[in-house]
Amino acid sequence: MSQNFTTSPADKRPVALFRALSERLQKAPLARAFLWGLAAALALPPVHLLPVLLFSVPALLRLLDQAPNWRRAALTGWCYGFGLALAGLYWITEPILTEAQTFWWLVPLAAPALAFAVAFYTIPPVLAARLVRPGLGRVLVFTGVWGLSNLAQQFLFTGFPWNFWGTDWAIPGTLGNIFLQPASLFGVYGLTLLTVFLAAMPLFGRKGLAALVAVLALWAGYGWVRLATPEGQTDTKVALLQPDFPEPPDFSRPALLANWQRLLAMSQAGIKAGATTVIWPEAASPWLLQSDDNARAQLAAVTGTTPIIAGSLRVAGPKDYRNSLIVTDGPQPPLAVYDKWKLVPFGEYMPHWIPLKIIPSLLEGGFTPGSGPETIANIPGLPAFAPIICYEAIFSGQIIDEAYRPSWIVNITDDAWFGDSAGPRQHFADVRLRAVEEGLPLVRAANSGISAVIDPFGRVTALLPLDAQGVLVAPLPAAQPATLYARWGLEIPLTLSLALLIAGLAVGYTKKLQN
């Protein structure tokens, strides 16, 4: 007995719709560029879907051949960058919602406006690649100029070195630990160069895929060997406080007193657990700890002479507000004060070239920046350390005082403003890379998480997760000798990027002569 199966018109609708959409996209290369950029954001933390780049990057390079002129090529690159940045930075809307009554008009604009600006950094590599015929030369040029564009992003217009593809490899666990290790040689920028180059390998068919596998095997081998380096512990035991205070802050007197009592109780718990120093998150102290003698006396009554590394605001003069790290070990004046020098545009200050005032009203004219990276030494019982506050952690090669290498890094931050989004996780991925780059252990106290102890190889040895409250007590790992990147810094990826650009132009020129 035979049966006839027929497809109803309703069953055909999704297929027809898909075909119609595909046909429209074929006629809309700019839309395809935007969608491939959106897809590329899946490789970023916390998703880490790196294989998507094997489709996204070749698609972008193929779209160059469809651009009739350099203007359309530039727009293609911008659309790709806009999609990548829009999906990777959606979370910046979160802190604006805390002052929605004042900045309601920014809620639908913030992420698209920032993505609009960041997308321009994708134009130079696309235009440079267009100068060379398809092939190895084009890929080398594209990779080199992508690296140069990322370096420019760290310095131009206040700097915003966020979501570089090198951070894609900060995968939680052993796999990420292995693939982060080349950052000790050439930093996050070198990892990005490797990522861009390998992502283009499908353009070369089977030979390209074979090269991809070979390079990944060598890369993993280097990471595996480096992770076998002997590592020690210090006599220092840190207590990281994660109080999980709500944002925006409640400045009523009862709320401030409650926060203070929580900090005192958590500090005491950390010391009872054997900590030799206690670290508070960014701006955790409800009082101006540098100038408030009574607050320091109350703190000393609970913590004695144990060094406290505390995030606290301070007033250095009329309308001179600082976001600071204060070190105390008793009721006397602080032993050290460090002022944040890389301030968040629009959150902590207004760039002078922006005519609008869009920072929280509490800050009036905004914070005053500090003088730059420092090493805090001569704290009884503590090895010398480099302080970095929140946003400063994303500036690769700019967090250490090169004249006085510290033994560890202390990062205090408050990512509670960004809620349970990709933002805090992306920030944490950056921090792991700083430890590998410098060959130094890094401890991170975050108001709402992620707080952690990270060894010089980027391995997380202790952790408090996001949106949790607690005290993390753990030993401080020992430092490693200065890495190649710690010694030479940004000069290494700059040289590599230029070398790739020159090599690509040479290969492209040779191919042109042969044709």
N, C-alpha and C positions, 0 to 999 in steps of 0.2 A: 504494500500500500504506500503510495507516494504522498508526500505532503508539500504544499507550496507555501513558502515563507515570503511575505511581501513586507515592504517597509512603508509605514504610514507617512503621510506628509509631515506629521508632528516629529517623527524620528529624523527626518531629513533636515529640519530647521537648524539644529546646531551645526551640522556639517556645512550647510549653505552659508550660514552666518560666518563661520570660520573662513571659508573660501573668499567670501566678500571682503572680510577684514584683511586677509592676506593680500588680495589684489589691491586694496587701497594702500596698504603699507608699501607695496612694491612701487607705487607711484608717489610715495611720501618719504624720501630718504632722511629728511630731518626728523620726522617722527620716529623712524627706525633708530636713528642715532640716540634720541632721547630715551627710548625704551631699552636700548642696549646699555646705556649709562645707568638706568634704574636697576637693570639686572646685575651690573658689575658691583653695585653696593651690597649685594648678598655675600660678597667675599669679605666684607669688612667685619670687625667684631660687632656683635657677639655671634654672628651666624657662621662666619669663616667658611663659606661655601666657595672655596678657591677654584674648583674646576669651572665655575661659570666664566672665569676670565679667559679660558681657552676658547670660548665662543664669542665673548664680548669684544675682546681686543682685535682678533682677526676681522670681525664684522666691521669695526670702526675703520680699520685700514682698507678694507674693500670698498667702503663707502667713499673713500677719497677719490677713487677712480671714476665715480659717478658724478663728482662735483665738476661743473663746467668751467669754473674759474676759482681764483683764490678766495674771493669773498664767500662763495658758497662752501668752500672747504673750511674756512674759518668758522662759519655758522654751524657746519656739521660738527666740528670739534666742540664748539660752545654748547650745542644741544646735548652732546654726550656728557660733557662735564656738568651741565645743569641737572641732568637726570641722576648722575652719580652723587652730586652734592645734596640734592633735594632729599633723596632717600637716606643718605648718610647723616644728615643734619636735622632731620625732622624734629628732634627732641629739644632744640633750642627754644621752642615755643613755651616749654614748661615754666621757666622762671617768669616769663611775661604774664602768665596767668595769675601769678601771685599779686600783681598790681594791675589787674585787668580794668579796674575802675578808672585808672589814669591812662593806661596804654592799651585800651581795648582795640584801638585801630591798628595796632601792631600784630595782634594775634594771627590774622590770616596772612600777614605780610612778612613776618620775621624770617621764617625758614626759606621761603622763595627769594627774599631779598638777599640773604647771605649766599644762597646757592647761585643766584644770578651773578654775584661778584666773583665767587670762587671759580665758577665755570670758565672765566677768562683764562685761567692758568692752563686749560686744556688746549687753547688755540695754538700757542707756539709749537708744541710737538707735532700737531697735525699739519701746520703749514710747512714746517721743516721737512716732514716726511714726504710731502707733496713734491718737494724739489728733486726727489730721487725716484727712479723707476721701481716698480714692485720687485721685491727680492730681499736678500740679506742686507744690502746697503740701506734700504728704506727702514727695515726693522732696527738696525743699529742707530740710525739717525733719530728715529722716533723715540727709542729708549733713552739715548743720551739727552735729548732736549726735554723729555719728560722729567728726567732727574734734575736738570737745570731749572725747570719750571717749579718743581717742588722746593728746591733751595730758595728760589725767589720768593715763594709763598711764605717762607719763614721770616723774611725781612721786610717785604714791601707792605705799606699801608698798615702798620703796627705789627704785622706778622700773624699768621694763623696756620701753623703747620699741623693740620688735623686730618686724620683719615688717609694718610699715605698708605699705599698698598703694602709696604713693608710690615705694617701692623697686622696685616691679615694672618701672619704666621704666629701670632701670639695666642695660639690655640691652647685652651686649658689642658694641662696634663703633659704626658711624656712626649707626644708628637710635637707639640708646640715648643717644648724645651729644646728638642733636637734642632728644629729648623730656625730657632732664634740665634743660634750660636755665631753665625757669620757677622752678626751685628757687632761683635767684639772687634772685627776687622774694619768694617766700613759703615757701621751704624744703620739706622732705619732706612737711610737713603740708598745704601748699597743693596739692602734686601728688596727695596722697591725696584731698583734697576734689574736685579735678577728676575723679579716677578714679571715685570713688563716684557722683558726679552723672552722668557719662557712661555708667557701667555700667547705670544705671536707664533710659536713653533708649528701649530696646526696648518699654517699657511704653506709649509714646505712638505706636506704630506707625510709619508712614512718616515722619511729621513728626519723631518722635524720632530716627529713623535719619539723617534729613537734618541735624538739629541736631548729631548725633554727628560726622558727616563734616565739617561746617563748623567745629566747634570744633577737631577734630584737625588740620584744614588750617591754621587760624590758629596753633595751638600749634606745629606743625611749622615754620611760617613764621617765628615768633619765634625758635625754636631755630636755624634755618638762618642767620638774620641775625646772631644773637649769636655764632655760631661763626665768623663772618667778621671778628670783632674782631681787630685786629693784636695779635700776641703776641711777646714777646721772650724771650731767655735771659739768665741771670745768669752771672757768672764762677765760680759755685760748681758743683763737680762731685761728686756723691755716690757713695759705694760702699755698697750695701746688702748685708749679709751674710745669707745663708739657709743656715745650717749643717745644718738638718734633723736636729737632735738628737732621739732617741726620747723619747716620753713614755709612762709616768712616768719621771722621771730616774733614772739610776744614780748613786748617791752614793758608790760605792766610789772609793778614791784613784786607781787606774789610769784609771777612766772619767773622773774630773774632770780629770786631767792631759791625757788624750787630747782632751777637749773644748777645753781651754785652748789646746793646741797648734794645734788646727784653727782657732780664732778668730784666733790670732796669724798663722798662715799666710794665711788668707783676707784679713785686714786688710792684710797686706803686699802681697798680690796686687792689692788695690783701689788702694793708693797707687801701685804701679808702673804701674797703668793710667791714672794721672792724677787720681785722686780728691783733692779738697781736704778732704774729711771722710769718715769711715767710721762707719756706723750699724749697731749690733748689735740683734738682736731683744730682746723682753721677757725679763728674767731670764736672759739668755744667759751672763753671766759665772759661772763656777763658784766664784769667790772674791768676797768682799765688797769690791768695788772702791773704795768710799769710804774704808774704814779699812785696807785691805791695802796698805801701802807697797811691799812686795816685788812684788806683782802689778802695780802701776802702773809700777814700775821695769822689770820684764820687758816690759811692753807698750810703754813708751817706747823700749826698746832696739830694737824692731822698727818702730815707727811714728813715732819722733822727736817732733816738735812738731805733727804733724797732729791736729786735734781729733777725738777719738773720742767718739761719742754712744752710750753703752752701756746696755743693760738689765741691772740688777744688783739683787739683794736687799741690804738694809742693816739694821743693828740700831741703832736710835736710843736704846735704853735697855733696862732689864730687861723682857723680854716685850713689847718695842715693835718689831715687825718691819714693814718698809716694802717695798713693791714700787716700785722707783725707776728713774729715768733719771739716769745720771751722765755728766757731760761732763769729759773730761780732755784735756790736750795735753802731757803729760810726766809725770815721776815725782812732781811736787809734788802737794799736795792738789787735789781736783777743783775745776774752775772753777765748776760749777753742779750742783745736786742738785734733782730734782723727784720728789715722791712722788705716786703714783697716789691720786686722791681718790674716784673712782667704783669701788668694789670690787664684785666679783662675789658676790652672796649665795650662801651655802652652799659656794662654792668658795674664797673668800678671807676671809670672815667670816660670822658667824651673826647674822641680825637678832635684836634683843633680844626680839621678841614671839614667837619660835619656841622652845619649850621643849626641843627635841631638839638634839643636837650632831651635825651631819652635814657636817663639813668634814674635809679630809685631816688625819690625826693629826700630821703634821709641823708643822702651823701652830699647834698648841696652841689658843690663844684667837683665832687669826686675825690678819690684818694690821691695822695702824692706818692710817686714811685720811689723805691730805695735806690741804692747806688749800684747794685749788681751782685753777682754771685759772691759768696763769702764762705770761709771755713771757720766754724766756731770751735775754739780750742780752750784749754786750761779750765775745763769744767771738772771739778773733783770727781774722780771715779769714772769718767766717761772718755772714750777716745774721741779725737777730733771728728766733727761731722759737718756735712754740707746741708744747710736747710733749703728746702724748696717748698713754696706755698702754692697749692692748687694748680692753676693755669701754667705756672712756670715749668711744670714737669713735661710739657709737650715740646719744649725747645731743645731738641737734641744738640749736643755739643756746646750748650750755653749754660749749664747748670752748676759747673764746678769751677772754683777758683784755681786756675792752673798754677798759680805761684805757690800754693800750699795744698797739696792733695790730701783730702780727708780719708778717714778709715771707713766711713759709712755715710749714707744719705738718709735724712729725715724729711719725709713728705707729709705735710698736714694739709687737709683739704675738706671741703664741704660740698659734696655732690647731691645733697638732699634737694637742692633747687630743681634738679632734673628728674626727680621721681624714679620710678621703676622703668627706665627706658634704656635705650642703647648707649646714651651719653656716658653714664658712670662706668659702664663696661668698656667702652672705647678708651676712656681716660685711664683705666686700670691697665689695659693692654699697652699703652704708651709707657706707663711707669715700669712695667717689666722690662721693656727695651732699654730704658735708661740704666738699669742695673747691669745688663749684659754689656752695653756700650762702655761703661766706665769700669767694669770689673769690681764693683763695690756692692755690698749688701745694702738693701733699701728697706726701710720700715715706713709704713703708711698708716696714719691715723685719720680716718674719715668719719665725719659726723654720723652718717647713715650707712656707711660702707661704700666701697669694699676696703676694709682694713686688713693689712697683711704684713708678714715678714717675707722678704724676697732675697734669695741668695745672689751672689755675683754672677750666676749663670741664668738668672731669670726664673729659677724654680721657686714656687710658692711653698714655704716651709710651715707657715701657719696663716690662718685666714678666718675672718669674720665676714659672713655674706652680707649682701645688700639688704637694707631695711631690717636690721637686727640690732638689738642693744646688748652690749656686753663689754667685758674686759679681756683682751687677748694678751696673755703672758707667754713669752717665748724667748729662747736664747738668740743672741745676735750672731749671725755667721761671720766668719773672718773674711777680710778683704783679700782679693787676688792682686797680683802685680798689675800695674797699669797696662791696659790693653793697647793695641795699635791705634784704635780709634780714640782712646783717652789721650794718647800722646799727640796725635795729629789732627783729630777732630774733623771739622767740615772740609778741610783741604782734601781729604781722601775722596769723598763722593764727588766733590767738584772736579777733581782731576779725572776720575773715572768717567763722569758724564761727558766731559770735554773729549776724552780719548775715544769714547764710543761715537760721538758726533763726527770727529775727524775721520775715524776708521770707516764709518758709514758713507761719508762723502767720497772717500777714496775708492771704496768698493763700487759705489754708484757711478763714479766717473770712469773707472776702468771698464765697467759693463757697457757704458755708453760708447766708449771708444771701440769696443769689440763689435758693437752692433753697427 
